Amino acid sequence: MRHSGVVPPSVPPRAPDAAPASGVGRADAWFAHPGRSVAWERRLGPLDPLERGRLAALREPMAARAYAVLHVLARDVLGQVVGAKPGQLVFDRTCARCGDEHGSPRLVGHPGVHVSLSRTPDLVAVAVSTDAPVGVDVERVAATRFAGFDGVAMHPSERSRDLDDAARAVSWVRKEAALKALGAGFVVDPAALRTPQPGRAVLVLPDRPPVTVVDLPLGDGGHVGALALAAAYGTVEVTAHEAPGD
Ligand SMILES: CC(C)(COP(=O)(O)OP(=O)(O)OC[C@H]1O[C@@H](n2cnc3c(N)ncnc32)[C@H](O)[C@@H]1OP(=O)(O)O)[C@@H](O)C(=O)NCCC(=O)NCCS
């Protein structure tokens, strides 16, 4: 979770407005545990030069391992989805704001295949949907345990001493998944957003499509996760997969 330097102070607080919803949106999510991956350094062949550069720049060993495991997994999964070798896949990561290659990943040549990535040192996730743009976020519950989290991340109407760390983390991942599905990320002040409720289509940003968020049952008390589709669905169904060999 990065929570500094991207929060413009001028965005007024706003609540997600309910949007008319219908039908079922579907997505798949794959999870891997970088700590269990013993041979990750031998599996980097499919990565492109940008991915190799980002990996080389990560000095913290656990962060580097998580980055590598995530991007190898993304290429494995998407290669199977579109019937290509992992190393043949080309990603466009052009940032909508500045044009640099650090934005939402799009699979070149496959505009109907939507993908989203998230990583922590010990759990990474790849989400794919052919129904709508997708956003996924996984987070360590412990990452919310710092002084000032509520001021940075929680809408004023939702700040409460009664919230435990897991509830704070769930709020965070729902917001981040929703903003990723919209391709926005935290150029929006997270404290200006009320937490999207699962299974309820909402307008998070006024000029973007509605999003429908679901919580991801990770079966892991140390992490929480959420997935969002950028469309108004009555239900979002997520099929979860463990990464092959994880
Ligand atoms: C997207 C974002 C919320 C991810 O935050 P995070 O908790 O640190 O990281 P996560 O591991 O959950 O997700 C990272 C992935 O999100 C994806 N991503 C990056 N920007 C994204 C965006 N605008 N929308 C959707 N996904 C995005 C990338 O695939 C990235 O993976 P990688 O770093 O391994 O290549 C955060 O990086 C952000 O807010 N970015 C936008 C900031 C921005 O646009 N600033 C203006 C720059 S000019």
PDBQT file of the ligand as one rigid body, heavy atoms in Angstrom, charges set to zero:
ROOT
HETATM    1  C1  LIG A 301      -2.582   1.883  -8.709  1.00  0.00    +0.000 C 
HETATM    2  C2  LIG A 301      -2.165   2.065  -7.265  1.00  0.00    +0.000 C 
HETATM    3  C3  LIG A 301      -3.428   2.338  -6.432  1.00  0.00    +0.000 C 
HETATM    4  C4  LIG A 301      -1.472   0.767  -6.803  1.00  0.00    +0.000 C 
HETATM    5  O1  LIG A 301      -1.048   0.903  -5.506  1.00  0.00    +0.000 OA
HETATM    6  P1  LIG A 301      -0.246  -0.159  -4.613  1.00  0.00    +0.000 P 
HETATM    7  O2  LIG A 301      -1.111  -0.528  -3.462  1.00  0.00    +0.000 OA
HETATM    8  O3  LIG A 301       1.038   0.440  -4.301  1.00  0.00    +0.000 OA
HETATM    9  O4  LIG A 301       0.109  -1.395  -5.477  1.00  0.00    +0.000 OA
HETATM   10  P2  LIG A 301      -0.596  -2.761  -5.883  1.00  0.00    +0.000 P 
HETATM   11  O5  LIG A 301       0.438  -3.795  -5.748  1.00  0.00    +0.000 OA
HETATM   12  O6  LIG A 301      -1.897  -3.033  -5.222  1.00  0.00    +0.000 OA
HETATM   13  O7  LIG A 301      -0.901  -2.521  -7.438  1.00  0.00    +0.000 OA
HETATM   14  C5  LIG A 301       0.157  -2.269  -8.298  1.00  0.00    +0.000 C 
HETATM   15  C6  LIG A 301      -0.302  -2.489  -9.711  1.00  0.00    +0.000 C 
HETATM   16  O8  LIG A 301      -1.363  -1.601 -10.042  1.00  0.00    +0.000 OA
HETATM   17  C7  LIG A 301      -1.316  -1.424 -11.464  1.00  0.00    +0.000 C 
HETATM   18  N1  LIG A 301      -1.568  -0.019 -11.717  1.00  0.00    +0.000 N 
HETATM   19  C8  LIG A 301      -0.714   1.020 -11.733  1.00  0.00    +0.000 A 
HETATM   20  N2  LIG A 301      -1.392   2.152 -12.000  1.00  0.00    +0.000 NA
HETATM   21  C9  LIG A 301      -2.689   1.819 -12.151  1.00  0.00    +0.000 A 
HETATM   22  C10 LIG A 301      -3.874   2.551 -12.436  1.00  0.00    +0.000 A 
HETATM   23  N3  LIG A 301      -3.860   3.872 -12.629  1.00  0.00    +0.000 N 
HETATM   24  N4  LIG A 301      -5.040   1.888 -12.514  1.00  0.00    +0.000 NA
HETATM   25  C11 LIG A 301      -5.087   0.545 -12.327  1.00  0.00    +0.000 A 
HETATM   26  N5  LIG A 301      -3.998  -0.207 -12.047  1.00  0.00    +0.000 NA
HETATM   27  C12 LIG A 301      -2.815   0.434 -11.961  1.00  0.00    +0.000 A 
HETATM   28  C13 LIG A 301       0.023  -1.930 -11.975  1.00  0.00    +0.000 C 
HETATM   29  O9  LIG A 301      -0.207  -3.141 -12.646  1.00  0.00    +0.000 OA
HETATM   30  C14 LIG A 301       0.790  -2.185 -10.701  1.00  0.00    +0.000 C 
HETATM   31  O10 LIG A 301       1.616  -3.329 -10.770  1.00  0.00    +0.000 OA
HETATM   32  P3  LIG A 301       3.208  -3.217 -10.800  1.00  0.00    +0.000 P 
HETATM   33  O11 LIG A 301       3.608  -2.030  -9.978  1.00  0.00    +0.000 OA
HETATM   34  O12 LIG A 301       3.670  -4.513 -10.218  1.00  0.00    +0.000 OA
HETATM   35  O13 LIG A 301       3.555  -3.090 -12.235  1.00  0.00    +0.000 OA
HETATM   36  C15 LIG A 301      -1.198   3.248  -7.059  1.00  0.00    +0.000 C 
HETATM   37  O14 LIG A 301       0.046   2.919  -7.640  1.00  0.00    +0.000 OA
HETATM   38  C16 LIG A 301      -1.733   4.499  -7.685  1.00  0.00    +0.000 C 
HETATM   39  O15 LIG A 301      -2.581   5.166  -7.105  1.00  0.00    +0.000 OA
HETATM   40  N6  LIG A 301      -1.292   4.836  -8.897  1.00  0.00    +0.000 N 
HETATM   41  C17 LIG A 301      -1.818   5.947  -9.623  1.00  0.00    +0.000 C 
HETATM   42  C18 LIG A 301      -1.060   7.192  -9.243  1.00  0.00    +0.000 C 
HETATM   43  C19 LIG A 301      -1.024   8.120 -10.423  1.00  0.00    +0.000 C 
HETATM   44  O16 LIG A 301      -1.639   7.917 -11.438  1.00  0.00    +0.000 OA
HETATM   45  N7  LIG A 301      -0.288   9.160 -10.250  1.00  0.00    +0.000 N 
HETATM   46  C20 LIG A 301      -0.067  10.062 -11.301  1.00  0.00    +0.000 C 
HETATM   47  C21 LIG A 301       1.241   9.721 -11.961  1.00  0.00    +0.000 C 
HETATM   48  S1  LIG A 301       1.577  10.835 -13.269  1.00  0.00    +0.000 SA
ENDROOT
TORSDOF 0
